[in-house]
Amino acid sequence: MENTFKKSLVLIKPDGVSRGLVGEVISAIENEGLKITEMRMTRLDRERAEQFYSVHRGKDFFEPLIEYIISGPVVGIVVEGEDVLQRIREIMGATDPKEAKAGTIRAKYGENTRRNVVHGSDSEESFVREYEIIFEKEKLKVCQ
């Protein structure tokens, strides 16, 4: 069965916002023919940050990750297009900037595995959960 889901959430992390890279990230996405359909700048409180990164709860890097993500504003972007989940991951590059392919966002701007400018949804389920947290929606209707 063909995957017809065509949405992803990209989160520009505090280092990307503070370093003035929001436009660079948007350009990288749009230059690949993907469409930005929603955007919101917000500052996550501890509760929302812990919900956002709940998959990492219990890991040794969980607390430093939460401290980092609440340290400044983030920009949530909804991106749409064919094969968007895979394409966004290719545009962002590997989590570790040292391992990211040349030309990707993380290779160009990332400092380390935490301060790597962007986060991207890795599945439809992640998108729905992350969207509701960033855009503070009660329930998202995926099939619109």
N, CA, C and O atoms as CSV, one atom per row, in Angstrom:
chain,resi,resn,atom,element,x,y,z
A,1,MET,N,N,0.848,-1.190,0.000
A,1,MET,CA,C,0.000,0.000,0.000
A,1,MET,C,C,0.889,1.248,0.000
A,1,MET,O,O,1.843,1.344,0.772
A,2,GLU,N,N,0.570,2.175,-0.854
A,2,GLU,CA,C,1.353,3.404,-1.010
A,2,GLU,C,C,1.116,4.332,0.172
A,2,GLU,O,O,-0.016,4.498,0.628
A,3,ASN,N,N,2.199,4.939,0.668
A,3,ASN,CA,C,2.090,5.909,1.752
A,3,ASN,C,C,1.662,7.243,1.152
A,3,ASN,O,O,2.407,7.856,0.388
A,4,THR,N,N,0.464,7.686,1.501
A,4,THR,CA,C,-0.060,8.931,0.944
A,4,THR,C,C,0.132,10.107,1.897
A,4,THR,O,O,-0.287,11.225,1.598
A,5,PHE,N,N,0.760,9.858,3.037
A,5,PHE,CA,C,0.977,10.930,4.009
A,5,PHE,C,C,2.015,11.892,3.466
A,5,PHE,O,O,3.096,11.469,3.057
A,6,LYS,N,N,1.709,13.167,3.457
A,6,LYS,CA,C,2.569,14.146,2.794
A,6,LYS,C,C,2.915,15.339,3.678
A,6,LYS,O,O,3.098,16.445,3.169
A,7,LYS,N,N,3.009,15.134,5.011
A,7,LYS,CA,C,3.323,16.244,5.911
A,7,LYS,C,C,4.476,15.869,6.828
A,7,LYS,O,O,4.629,14.712,7.219
A,8,SER,N,N,5.277,16.863,7.161
A,8,SER,CA,C,6.334,16.690,8.153
A,8,SER,C,C,6.425,17.962,8.970
A,8,SER,O,O,6.030,19.039,8.522
A,9,LEU,N,N,6.951,17.822,10.175
A,9,LEU,CA,C,7.208,18.987,10.997
A,9,LEU,C,C,8.718,19.160,11.098
A,9,LEU,O,O,9.445,18.223,11.430
A,10,VAL,N,N,9.169,20.356,10.810
A,10,VAL,CA,C,10.565,20.717,11.015
A,10,VAL,C,C,10.579,21.720,12.153
A,10,VAL,O,O,9.817,22.687,12.157
A,11,LEU,N,N,11.453,21.479,13.117
A,11,LEU,CA,C,11.599,22.395,14.239
A,11,LEU,C,C,12.979,23.023,14.144
A,11,LEU,O,O,13.995,22.329,14.187
A,12,ILE,N,N,13.004,24.342,14.015
A,12,ILE,CA,C,14.275,25.052,14.060
A,12,ILE,C,C,14.562,25.287,15.538
A,12,ILE,O,O,13.818,25.983,16.229
A,13,LYS,N,N,15.648,24.699,16.002
A,13,LYS,CA,C,15.995,24.691,17.420
A,13,LYS,C,C,16.549,26.060,17.859
A,13,LYS,O,O,16.840,26.920,17.028
A,14,PRO,N,N,16.688,26.239,19.187
A,14,PRO,CA,C,17.155,27.539,19.685
A,14,PRO,C,C,18.459,28.028,19.058
A,14,PRO,O,O,18.613,29.230,18.842
A,15,ASP,N,N,19.403,27.129,18.757
A,15,ASP,CA,C,20.655,27.596,18.148
A,15,ASP,C,C,20.414,28.117,16.736
A,15,ASP,O,O,21.068,29.071,16.315
A,16,GLY,N,N,19.496,27.514,16.002
A,16,GLY,CA,C,19.165,27.988,14.658
A,16,GLY,C,C,18.496,29.344,14.687
A,16,GLY,O,O,18.779,30.200,13.848
A,17,VAL,N,N,17.598,29.547,15.660
A,17,VAL,CA,C,16.906,30.832,15.790
A,17,VAL,C,C,17.893,31.912,16.234
A,17,VAL,O,O,17.940,32.987,15.636
A,18,SER,N,N,18.678,31.638,17.274
A,18,SER,CA,C,19.584,32.666,17.806
A,18,SER,C,C,20.693,33.033,16.819
A,18,SER,O,O,21.212,34.149,16.861
A,19,ARG,N,N,21.050,32.124,15.952
A,19,ARG,CA,C,22.104,32.395,14.970
A,19,ARG,C,C,21.550,32.962,13.658
A,19,ARG,O,O,22.304,33.144,12.701
A,20,GLY,N,N,20.249,33.242,13.603
A,20,GLY,CA,C,19.647,33.853,12.418
A,20,GLY,C,C,19.579,32.933,11.217
A,20,GLY,O,O,19.745,33.374,10.080
A,21,LEU,N,N,19.333,31.636,11.469
A,21,LEU,CA,C,19.324,30.660,10.376
A,21,LEU,C,C,17.925,30.246,9.917
A,21,LEU,O,O,17.785,29.333,9.103
A,22,VAL,N,N,16.895,30.908,10.433
A,22,VAL,CA,C,15.521,30.553,10.060
A,22,VAL,C,C,15.337,30.655,8.544
A,22,VAL,O,O,14.800,29.740,7.920
A,23,GLY,N,N,15.777,31.755,7.961
A,23,GLY,CA,C,15.654,31.940,6.507
A,23,GLY,C,C,16.431,30.908,5.717
A,23,GLY,O,O,15.971,30.450,4.671
A,24,GLU,N,N,17.610,30.536,6.207
A,24,GLU,CA,C,18.424,29.516,5.530
A,24,GLU,C,C,17.705,28.169,5.510
A,24,GLU,O,O,17.705,27.470,4.497
A,25,VAL,N,N,17.095,27.815,6.632
A,25,VAL,CA,C,16.367,26.547,6.714
A,25,VAL,C,C,15.162,26.572,5.780
A,25,VAL,O,O,14.919,25.614,5.045
A,26,ILE,N,N,14.415,27.663,5.809
A,26,ILE,CA,C,13.251,27.795,4.923
A,26,ILE,C,C,13.685,27.696,3.467
A,26,ILE,O,O,13.051,26.992,2.681
A,27,SER,N,N,14.749,28.386,3.098
A,27,SER,CA,C,15.246,28.331,1.717
A,27,SER,C,C,15.649,26.919,1.325
A,27,SER,O,O,15.344,26.474,0.218
A,28,ALA,N,N,16.330,26.208,2.219
A,28,ALA,CA,C,16.754,24.843,1.919
A,28,ALA,C,C,15.543,23.955,1.634
A,28,ALA,O,O,15.590,23.109,0.741
A,29,ILE,N,N,14.476,24.144,2.378
A,29,ILE,CA,C,13.254,23.361,2.186
A,29,ILE,C,C,12.573,23.739,0.874
A,29,ILE,O,O,12.238,22.872,0.067
A,30,GLU,N,N,12.374,25.030,0.671
A,30,GLU,CA,C,11.673,25.488,-0.535
A,30,GLU,C,C,12.479,25.224,-1.798
A,30,GLU,O,O,11.895,24.950,-2.847
A,31,ASN,N,N,13.800,25.300,-1.727
A,31,ASN,CA,C,14.636,25.031,-2.902
A,31,ASN,C,C,14.530,23.592,-3.374
A,31,ASN,O,O,14.895,23.281,-4.508
A,32,GLU,N,N,14.030,22.706,-2.509
A,32,GLU,CA,C,13.821,21.305,-2.882
A,32,GLU,C,C,12.402,21.050,-3.375
A,32,GLU,O,O,12.009,19.901,-3.579
A,33,GLY,N,N,11.634,22.117,-3.566
A,33,GLY,CA,C,10.285,21.990,-4.110
A,33,GLY,C,C,9.222,21.606,-3.094
A,33,GLY,O,O,8.099,21.268,-3.469
A,34,LEU,N,N,9.560,21.656,-1.820
A,34,LEU,CA,C,8.577,21.364,-0.783
A,34,LEU,C,C,7.861,22.650,-0.399
A,34,LEU,O,O,8.396,23.746,-0.566
A,35,LYS,N,N,6.650,22.505,0.115
A,35,LYS,CA,C,5.811,23.665,0.412
A,35,LYS,C,C,5.641,23.829,1.924
A,35,LYS,O,O,5.332,22.868,2.629
A,36,ILE,N,N,5.843,25.040,2.409
A,36,ILE,CA,C,5.608,25.365,3.814
A,36,ILE,C,C,4.167,25.837,3.932
A,36,ILE,O,O,3.758,26.790,3.267
A,37,THR,N,N,3.387,25.151,4.797
A,37,THR,CA,C,1.964,25.471,4.906
A,37,THR,C,C,1.568,26.098,6.244
A,37,THR,O,O,0.502,26.702,6.357
A,38,GLU,N,N,2.433,25.952,7.262
A,38,GLU,CA,C,2.197,26.586,8.558
A,38,GLU,C,C,3.539,26.868,9.202
A,38,GLU,O,O,4.520,26.161,8.971
A,39,MET,N,N,3.564,27.927,10.025
A,39,MET,CA,C,4.785,28.246,10.748
A,39,MET,C,C,4.401,28.940,12.055
A,39,MET,O,O,3.454,29.725,12.109
A,40,ARG,N,N,5.167,28.626,13.112
A,40,ARG,CA,C,4.908,29.255,14.406
A,40,ARG,C,C,6.193,29.349,15.208
A,40,ARG,O,O,6.911,28.362,15.371
A,41,MET,N,N,6.476,30.547,15.709
A,41,MET,CA,C,7.574,30.710,16.654
A,41,MET,C,C,6.969,30.618,18.052
A,41,MET,O,O,5.943,31.233,18.343
A,42,THR,N,N,7.623,29.841,18.908
A,42,THR,CA,C,7.151,29.652,20.267
A,42,THR,C,C,8.339,29.374,21.175
A,42,THR,O,O,9.445,29.105,20.706
A,43,ARG,N,N,8.106,29.441,22.440
A,43,ARG,CA,C,9.134,29.038,23.409
A,43,ARG,C,C,8.525,27.917,24.237
A,43,ARG,O,O,7.524,28.116,24.925
A,44,LEU,N,N,9.124,26.755,24.170
A,44,LEU,CA,C,8.590,25.603,24.889
A,44,LEU,C,C,8.859,25.730,26.383
A,44,LEU,O,O,9.961,26.086,26.802
A,45,ASP,N,N,7.836,25.432,27.179
A,45,ASP,CA,C,8.065,25.313,28.614
A,45,ASP,C,C,8.515,23.877,28.883
A,45,ASP,O,O,8.489,23.035,27.985
A,46,ARG,N,N,8.920,23.605,30.104
A,46,ARG,CA,C,9.450,22.282,30.442
A,46,ARG,C,C,8.445,21.170,30.123
A,46,ARG,O,O,8.832,20.137,29.576
A,47,GLU,N,N,7.180,21.358,30.450
A,47,GLU,CA,C,6.167,20.322,30.228
A,47,GLU,C,C,6.049,19.972,28.739
A,47,GLU,O,O,6.062,18.798,28.368
A,48,ARG,N,N,5.934,20.993,27.899
A,48,ARG,CA,C,5.815,20.738,26.454
A,48,ARG,C,C,7.096,20.137,25.901
A,48,ARG,O,O,7.040,19.267,25.032
A,49,ALA,N,N,8.246,20.580,26.383
A,49,ALA,CA,C,9.526,20.035,25.926
A,49,ALA,C,C,9.636,18.556,26.287
A,49,ALA,O,O,10.090,17.751,25.473
A,50,GLU,N,N,9.222,18.194,27.501
A,50,GLU,CA,C,9.280,16.799,27.914
A,50,GLU,C,C,8.318,15.942,27.107
A,50,GLU,O,O,8.617,14.783,26.818
A,51,GLN,N,N,7.167,16.494,26.739
A,51,GLN,CA,C,6.243,15.764,25.858
A,51,GLN,C,C,6.874,15.587,24.482
A,51,GLN,O,O,6.808,14.505,23.898
A,52,PHE,N,N,7.485,16.646,23.971
A,52,PHE,CA,C,8.070,16.611,22.631
A,52,PHE,C,C,9.154,15.541,22.536
A,52,PHE,O,O,9.208,14.793,21.560
A,53,TYR,N,N,10.008,15.469,23.541
A,53,TYR,CA,C,11.127,14.518,23.538
A,53,TYR,C,C,10.862,13.299,24.424
A,53,TYR,O,O,11.807,12.678,24.911
A,54,SER,N,N,9.606,12.953,24.639
A,54,SER,CA,C,9.248,11.838,25.522
A,54,SER,C,C,9.885,10.512,25.100
A,54,SER,O,O,10.114,9.649,25.948
A,55,VAL,N,N,10.173,10.336,23.825
A,55,VAL,CA,C,10.800,9.089,23.363
A,55,VAL,C,C,12.205,8.920,23.933
A,55,VAL,O,O,12.748,7.815,23.917
A,56,HIS,N,N,12.794,9.991,24.431
A,56,HIS,CA,C,14.153,9.930,24.984
A,56,HIS,C,C,14.174,9.905,26.516
A,56,HIS,O,O,15.246,9.884,27.122
A,57,ARG,N,N,12.988,9.908,27.143
A,57,ARG,CA,C,12.919,9.893,28.610
A,57,ARG,C,C,13.683,8.681,29.138
A,57,ARG,O,O,13.549,7.573,28.618
A,58,GLY,N,N,14.484,8.907,30.179
A,58,GLY,CA,C,15.257,7.828,30.773
A,58,GLY,C,C,16.665,7.692,30.211
A,58,GLY,O,O,17.499,6.993,30.787
A,59,LYS,N,N,16.934,8.355,29.092
A,59,LYS,CA,C,18.279,8.310,28.511
A,59,LYS,C,C,19.149,9.377,29.178
A,59,LYS,O,O,18.637,10.383,29.670
A,60,ASP,N,N,20.459,9.156,29.192
A,60,ASP,CA,C,21.359,10.065,29.895
A,60,ASP,C,C,21.367,11.484,29.329
A,60,ASP,O,O,21.716,12.426,30.040
A,61,PHE,N,N,20.992,11.650,28.077
A,61,PHE,CA,C,20.997,12.985,27.474
A,61,PHE,C,C,19.647,13.695,27.559
A,61,PHE,O,O,19.509,14.815,27.066
A,62,PHE,N,N,18.636,13.050,28.188
A,62,PHE,CA,C,17.292,13.628,28.237
A,62,PHE,C,C,17.284,14.996,28.922
A,62,PHE,O,O,16.795,15.965,28.341
A,63,GLU,N,N,17.811,15.095,30.134
A,63,GLU,CA,C,17.773,16.364,30.875
A,63,GLU,C,C,18.548,17.471,30.159
A,63,GLU,O,O,18.026,18.579,30.034
A,64,PRO,N,N,19.786,17.215,29.679
A,64,PRO,CA,C,20.471,18.281,28.929
A,64,PRO,C,C,19.709,18.694,27.659
A,64,PRO,O,O,19.736,19.863,27.273
A,65,LEU,N,N,19.039,17.745,27.020
A,65,LEU,CA,C,18.247,18.053,25.833
A,65,LEU,C,C,17.085,18.971,26.184
A,65,LEU,O,O,16.812,19.934,25.467
A,66,ILE,N,N,16.403,18.675,27.281
A,66,ILE,CA,C,15.277,19.513,27.718
A,66,ILE,C,C,15.776,20.917,28.063
A,66,ILE,O,O,15.176,21.908,27.647
A,67,GLU,N,N,16.864,21.005,28.817
A,67,GLU,CA,C,17.423,22.309,29.182
A,67,GLU,C,C,17.766,23.122,27.930
A,67,GLU,O,O,17.520,24.327,27.874
A,68,TYR,N,N,18.323,22.461,26.955
A,68,TYR,CA,C,18.691,23.148,25.716
A,68,TYR,C,C,17.459,23.632,24.958
A,68,TYR,O,O,17.413,24.790,24.543
A,69,ILE,N,N,16.463,22.773,24.770
A,69,ILE,CA,C,15.320,23.127,23.912
A,69,ILE,C,C,14.452,24.219,24.541
A,69,ILE,O,O,13.742,24.926,23.827
A,70,ILE,N,N,14.501,24.365,25.882
A,70,ILE,CA,C,13.722,25.430,26.526
A,70,ILE,C,C,14.548,26.710,26.701
A,70,ILE,O,O,14.063,27.689,27.268
A,71,SER,N,N,15.784,26.702,26.220
A,71,SER,CA,C,16.688,27.843,26.428
A,71,SER,C,C,16.392,29.047,25.542
A,71,SER,O,O,16.925,30.130,25.786
A,72,GLY,N,N,15.561,28.886,24.528
A,72,GLY,CA,C,15.239,29.985,23.637
A,72,GLY,C,C,14.089,29.624,22.732
A,72,GLY,O,O,13.601,28.495,22.776
A,73,PRO,N,N,13.643,30.559,21.909
A,73,PRO,CA,C,12.528,30.275,21.001
A,73,PRO,C,C,12.895,29.247,19.942
A,73,PRO,O,O,14.056,29.100,19.560
A,74,VAL,N,N,11.864,28.539,19.478
A,74,VAL,CA,C,11.980,27.589,18.378
A,74,VAL,C,C,10.958,27.992,17.313
A,74,VAL,O,O,9.998,28.708,17.602
A,75,VAL,N,N,11.172,27.530,16.091
A,75,VAL,CA,C,10.213,27.788,15.017
A,75,VAL,C,C,9.749,26.445,14.470
A,75,VAL,O,O,10.543,25.649,13.967
A,76,GLY,N,N,8.447,26.215,14.580
A,76,GLY,CA,C,7.847,25.004,14.030
A,76,GLY,C,C,7.330,25.285,12.631
A,76,GLY,O,O,6.656,26.287,12.395
A,77,ILE,N,N,7.652,24.391,11.706
A,77,ILE,CA,C,7.251,24.559,10.307
A,77,ILE,C,C,6.594,23.280,9.827
A,77,ILE,O,O,7.167,22.199,9.965
A,78,VAL,N,N,5.396,23.387,9.263
A,78,VAL,CA,C,4.753,22.248,8.624
A,78,VAL,C,C,5.133,22.289,7.151
A,78,VAL,O,O,4.945,23.293,6.465
A,79,VAL,N,N,5.674,21.166,6.685
A,79,VAL,CA,C,6.156,21.057,5.313
A,79,VAL,C,C,5.342,19.974,4.617
A,79,VAL,O,O,5.089,18.914,5.188
A,80,GLU,N,N,4.931,20.249,3.374
A,80,GLU,CA,C,4.159,19.274,2.611
A,80,GLU,C,C,4.826,18.992,1.274
A,80,GLU,O,O,5.492,19.848,0.692
A,81,GLY,N,N,4.628,17.769,0.806
A,81,GLY,CA,C,5.138,17.368,-0.500
A,81,GLY,C,C,5.261,15.865,-0.611
A,81,GLY,O,O,5.091,15.144,0.372
A,82,GLU,N,N,5.555,15.398,-1.802
A,82,GLU,CA,C,5.747,13.961,-2.043
A,82,GLU,C,C,6.959,13.465,-1.261
A,82,GLU,O,O,7.991,14.134,-1.207
A,83,ASP,N,N,6.823,12.285,-0.656
A,83,ASP,CA,C,7.922,11.670,0.106
A,83,ASP,C,C,8.551,12.643,1.098
A,83,ASP,O,O,9.765,12.621,1.300
A,84,VAL,N,N,7.744,13.489,1.712
A,84,VAL,CA,C,8.257,14.585,2.531
A,84,VAL,C,C,9.063,14.115,3.739
A,84,VAL,O,O,10.072,14.734,4.075
A,85,LEU,N,N,8.646,13.040,4.395
A,85,LEU,CA,C,9.389,12.594,5.580
A,85,LEU,C,C,10.821,12.228,5.210
A,85,LEU,O,O,11.758,12.634,5.897
A,86,GLN,N,N,11.000,11.474,4.145
A,86,GLN,CA,C,12.341,11.073,3.703
A,86,GLN,C,C,13.118,12.276,3.153
A,86,GLN,O,O,14.302,12.438,3.449
A,87,ARG,N,N,12.466,13.102,2.371
A,87,ARG,CA,C,13.151,14.242,1.762
A,87,ARG,C,C,13.647,15.235,2.812
A,87,ARG,O,O,14.748,15.772,2.690
A,88,ILE,N,N,12.839,15.479,3.840
A,88,ILE,CA,C,13.258,16.396,4.912
A,88,ILE,C,C,14.482,15.840,5.613
A,88,ILE,O,O,15.408,16.591,5.921
A,89,ARG,N,N,14.506,14.549,5.868
A,89,ARG,CA,C,15.656,13.938,6.546
A,89,ARG,C,C,16.917,14.089,5.693
A,89,ARG,O,O,18.010,14.283,6.224
A,90,GLU,N,N,16.760,13.998,4.377
A,90,GLU,CA,C,17.902,14.189,3.477
A,90,GLU,C,C,18.369,15.644,3.474
A,90,GLU,O,O,19.572,15.903,3.444
A,91,ILE,N,N,17.453,16.581,3.505
A,91,ILE,CA,C,17.783,18.010,3.524
A,91,ILE,C,C,18.487,18.377,4.832
A,91,ILE,O,O,19.424,19.175,4.836
A,92,MET,N,N,18.030,17.789,5.942
A,92,MET,CA,C,18.621,18.091,7.251
A,92,MET,C,C,20.004,17.460,7.392
A,92,MET,O,O,20.921,18.102,7.905
A,93,GLY,N,N,20.168,16.227,6.952
A,93,GLY,CA,C,21.421,15.508,7.134
A,93,GLY,C,C,21.434,14.712,8.423
A,93,GLY,O,O,20.492,14.791,9.212
A,94,ALA,N,N,22.487,13.951,8.646
A,94,ALA,CA,C,22.618,13.107,9.836
A,94,ALA,C,C,22.589,13.947,11.109
A,94,ALA,O,O,22.982,15.114,11.103
A,95,THR,N,N,22.122,13.345,12.198
A,95,THR,CA,C,22.022,14.028,13.491
A,95,THR,C,C,23.363,14.622,13.923
A,95,THR,O,O,23.417,15.740,14.434
A,96,ASP,N,N,24.422,13.880,13.716
A,96,ASP,CA,C,25.768,14.360,14.042
A,96,ASP,C,C,26.294,15.146,12.836
A,96,ASP,O,O,26.527,14.560,11.780
A,97,PRO,N,N,26.483,16.449,12.975
A,97,PRO,CA,C,26.941,17.264,11.846
A,97,PRO,C,C,28.232,16.748,11.190
A,97,PRO,O,O,28.442,16.939,9.992
A,98,LYS,N,N,29.092,16.093,11.982
A,98,LYS,CA,C,30.344,15.556,11.421
A,98,LYS,C,C,30.089,14.402,10.454
A,98,LYS,O,O,30.927,14.097,9.606
A,99,GLU,N,N,28.918,13.760,10.590
A,99,GLU,CA,C,28.560,12.634,9.728
A,99,GLU,C,C,27.570,13.032,8.629
A,99,GLU,O,O,27.249,12.228,7.754
A,100,ALA,N,N,27.094,14.272,8.683
A,100,ALA,CA,C,26.088,14.741,7.719
A,100,ALA,C,C,26.722,14.973,6.349
A,100,ALA,O,O,27.852,15.447,6.238
A,101,LYS,N,N,25.976,14.631,5.330
A,101,LYS,CA,C,26.412,14.810,3.950
A,101,LYS,C,C,26.637,16.296,3.654
A,101,LYS,O,O,25.858,17.141,4.095
A,102,ALA,N,N,27.682,16.609,2.921
A,102,ALA,CA,C,27.998,17.993,2.545
A,102,ALA,C,C,26.778,18.657,1.899
A,102,ALA,O,O,26.078,18.047,1.091
A,103,GLY,N,N,26.545,19.896,2.266
A,103,GLY,CA,C,25.437,20.659,1.694
A,103,GLY,C,C,24.152,20.574,2.492
A,103,GLY,O,O,23.236,21.363,2.262
A,104,THR,N,N,24.057,19.624,3.437
A,104,THR,CA,C,22.849,19.528,4.250
A,104,THR,C,C,22.864,20.615,5.330
A,104,THR,O,O,23.906,21.202,5.620
A,105,ILE,N,N,21.709,20.869,5.909
A,105,ILE,CA,C,21.588,21.908,6.935
A,105,ILE,C,C,22.542,21.632,8.092
A,105,ILE,O,O,23.261,22.527,8.537
A,106,ARG,N,N,22.547,20.407,8.574
A,106,ARG,CA,C,23.385,20.092,9.736
A,106,ARG,C,C,24.875,20.121,9.403
A,106,ARG,O,O,25.681,20.514,10.245
A,107,ALA,N,N,25.254,19.714,8.197
A,107,ALA,CA,C,26.669,19.779,7.809
A,107,ALA,C,C,27.133,21.236,7.730
A,107,ALA,O,O,28.252,21.559,8.129
A,108,LYS,N,N,26.268,22.109,7.214
A,108,LYS,CA,C,26.638,23.516,7.047
A,108,LYS,C,C,26.633,24.290,8.360
A,108,LYS,O,O,27.506,25.126,8.591
A,109,TYR,N,N,25.644,24.015,9.229
A,109,TYR,CA,C,25.427,24.879,10.376
A,109,TYR,C,C,25.488,24.194,11.745
A,109,TYR,O,O,25.580,24.877,12.764
A,110,GLY,N,N,25.438,22.886,11.786
A,110,GLY,CA,C,25.391,22.176,13.059
A,110,GLY,C,C,26.713,22.234,13.805
A,110,GLY,O,O,27.782,22.238,13.194
A,111,GLU,N,N,26.633,22.279,15.133
A,111,GLU,CA,C,27.821,22.307,15.985
A,111,GLU,C,C,28.087,20.936,16.617
A,111,GLU,O,O,29.238,20.514,16.731
A,112,ASN,N,N,27.020,20.247,17.026
A,112,ASN,CA,C,27.136,18.921,17.626
A,112,ASN,C,C,25.780,18.224,17.535
A,112,ASN,O,O,24.866,18.739,16.891
A,113,THR,N,N,25.639,17.065,18.169
A,113,THR,CA,C,24.392,16.306,18.024
A,113,THR,C,C,23.185,16.983,18.662
A,113,THR,O,O,22.051,16.685,18.288
A,114,ARG,N,N,23.397,17.874,19.603
A,114,ARG,CA,C,22.284,18.602,20.218
A,114,ARG,C,C,22.068,19.931,19.505
A,114,ARG,O,O,20.943,20.261,19.130
A,115,ARG,N,N,23.124,20.679,19.321
A,115,ARG,CA,C,23.049,21.988,18.663
A,115,ARG,C,C,23.273,21.781,17.158
A,115,ARG,O,O,24.305,22.146,16.594
A,116,ASN,N,N,22.246,21.171,16.538
A,116,ASN,CA,C,22.358,20.845,15.118
A,116,ASN,C,C,21.274,21.520,14.285
A,116,ASN,O,O,20.932,21.053,13.198
A,117,VAL,N,N,20.745,22.607,14.798
A,117,VAL,CA,C,19.862,23.556,14.106
A,117,VAL,C,C,18.426,23.074,13.924
A,117,VAL,O,O,17.495,23.850,14.138
A,118,VAL,N,N,18.219,21.818,13.536
A,118,VAL,CA,C,16.870,21.370,13.177
A,118,VAL,C,C,16.528,19.987,13.735
A,118,VAL,O,O,17.396,19.169,14.037
A,119,HIS,N,N,15.228,19.775,13.855
A,119,HIS,CA,C,14.641,18.469,14.170
A,119,HIS,C,C,13.588,18.226,13.111
A,119,HIS,O,O,12.930,19.169,12.671
A,120,GLY,N,N,13.415,16.988,12.693
A,120,GLY,CA,C,12.364,16.648,11.737
A,120,GLY,C,C,11.608,15.415,12.164
A,120,GLY,O,O,12.200,14.474,12.694
A,121,SER,N,N,10.314,15.404,11.942
A,121,SER,CA,C,9.498,14.230,12.260
A,121,SER,C,C,10.015,13.028,11.483
A,121,SER,O,O,10.403,13.150,10.321
A,122,ASP,N,N,10.018,11.860,12.134
A,122,ASP,CA,C,10.509,10.663,11.457
A,122,ASP,C,C,9.400,9.707,11.030
A,122,ASP,O,O,9.665,8.668,10.424
A,123,SER,N,N,8.138,10.071,11.355
A,123,SER,CA,C,7.004,9.220,10.976
A,123,SER,C,C,5.724,10.039,11.032
A,123,SER,O,O,5.705,11.155,11.551
A,124,GLU,N,N,4.660,9.467,10.492
A,124,GLU,CA,C,3.358,10.124,10.554
A,124,GLU,C,C,2.932,10.296,12.009
A,124,GLU,O,O,2.399,11.342,12.379
A,125,GLU,N,N,3.163,9.278,12.835
A,125,GLU,CA,C,2.789,9.339,14.246
A,125,GLU,C,C,3.564,10.439,14.972
A,125,GLU,O,O,2.995,11.182,15.771
A,126,SER,N,N,4.854,10.536,14.691
A,126,SER,CA,C,5.666,11.598,15.299
A,126,SER,C,C,5.163,12.968,14.866
A,126,SER,O,O,5.060,13.887,15.678
A,127,PHE,N,N,4.850,13.097,13.579
A,127,PHE,CA,C,4.339,14.378,13.086
A,127,PHE,C,C,3.110,14.808,13.880
A,127,PHE,O,O,3.043,15.941,14.356
A,128,VAL,N,N,2.141,13.910,14.024
A,128,VAL,CA,C,0.896,14.253,14.708
A,128,VAL,C,C,1.178,14.682,16.152
A,128,VAL,O,O,0.668,15.708,16.602
A,129,ARG,N,N,1.979,13.910,16.871
A,129,ARG,CA,C,2.296,14.219,18.268
A,129,ARG,C,C,3.053,15.539,18.374
A,129,ARG,O,O,2.719,16.382,19.207
A,130,GLU,N,N,4.061,15.720,17.542
A,130,GLU,CA,C,4.879,16.934,17.594
A,130,GLU,C,C,4.089,18.167,17.165
A,130,GLU,O,O,4.238,19.236,17.757
A,131,TYR,N,N,3.250,18.026,16.142
A,131,TYR,CA,C,2.424,19.140,15.677
A,131,TYR,C,C,1.534,19.644,16.806
A,131,TYR,O,O,1.449,20.848,17.048
A,132,GLU,N,N,0.874,18.720,17.494
A,132,GLU,CA,C,-0.037,19.107,18.565
A,132,GLU,C,C,0.700,19.851,19.676
A,132,GLU,O,O,0.130,20.750,20.294
A,133,ILE,N,N,1.956,19.494,19.941
A,133,ILE,CA,C,2.741,20.158,20.988
A,133,ILE,C,C,3.193,21.542,20.536
A,133,ILE,O,O,3.021,22.516,21.269
A,134,ILE,N,N,3.763,21.641,19.348
A,134,ILE,CA,C,4.302,22.922,18.862
A,134,ILE,C,C,3.190,23.919,18.552
A,134,ILE,O,O,3.298,25.099,18.884
A,135,PHE,N,N,2.125,23.443,17.916
A,135,PHE,CA,C,1.045,24.341,17.522
A,135,PHE,C,C,-0.068,24.390,18.567
A,135,PHE,O,O,-1.082,25.059,18.372
A,136,GLU,N,N,0.129,23.674,19.680
A,136,GLU,CA,C,-0.803,23.643,20.807
A,136,GLU,C,C,-2.235,23.358,20.354
A,136,GLU,O,O,-3.176,24.073,20.697
A,137,LYS,N,N,-2.361,22.290,19.573
A,137,LYS,CA,C,-3.673,21.862,19.093
A,137,LYS,C,C,-4.171,20.724,19.975
A,137,LYS,O,O,-3.384,19.910,20.458
A,138,GLU,N,N,-5.455,20.676,20.175
A,138,GLU,CA,C,-6.033,19.598,20.976
A,138,GLU,C,C,-5.943,18.266,20.229
A,138,GLU,O,O,-5.463,17.280,20.786
A,139,LYS,N,N,-6.383,18.228,19.019
A,139,LYS,CA,C,-6.366,17.006,18.237
A,139,LYS,C,C,-6.229,17.388,16.776
A,139,LYS,O,O,-6.948,18.256,16.282
A,140,LEU,N,N,-5.317,16.748,16.097
A,140,LEU,CA,C,-5.064,17.047,14.697
A,140,LEU,C,C,-5.824,16.062,13.815
A,140,LEU,O,O,-5.769,14.853,14.036
A,141,LYS,N,N,-6.525,16.577,12.829
A,141,LYS,CA,C,-7.167,15.711,11.840
A,141,LYS,C,C,-6.179,15.567,10.687
A,141,LYS,O,O,-5.947,16.511,9.931
A,142,VAL,N,N,-5.599,14.369,10.562
A,142,VAL,CA,C,-4.602,14.142,9.535
A,142,VAL,C,C,-5.253,14.068,8.162
A,142,VAL,O,O,-4.703,14.580,7.186
A,143,CYS,N,N,-6.404,13.444,8.079
A,143,CYS,CA,C,-7.099,13.272,6.792
A,143,CYS,C,C,-8.026,14.455,6.575
A,143,CYS,O,O,-9.216,14.385,6.883
A,144,GLN,N,N,-7.485,15.531,6.050
A,144,GLN,CA,C,-8.289,16.741,5.857
A,144,GLN,C,C,-8.776,16.847,4.447
A,144,GLN,O,O,-9.469,17.805,4.103
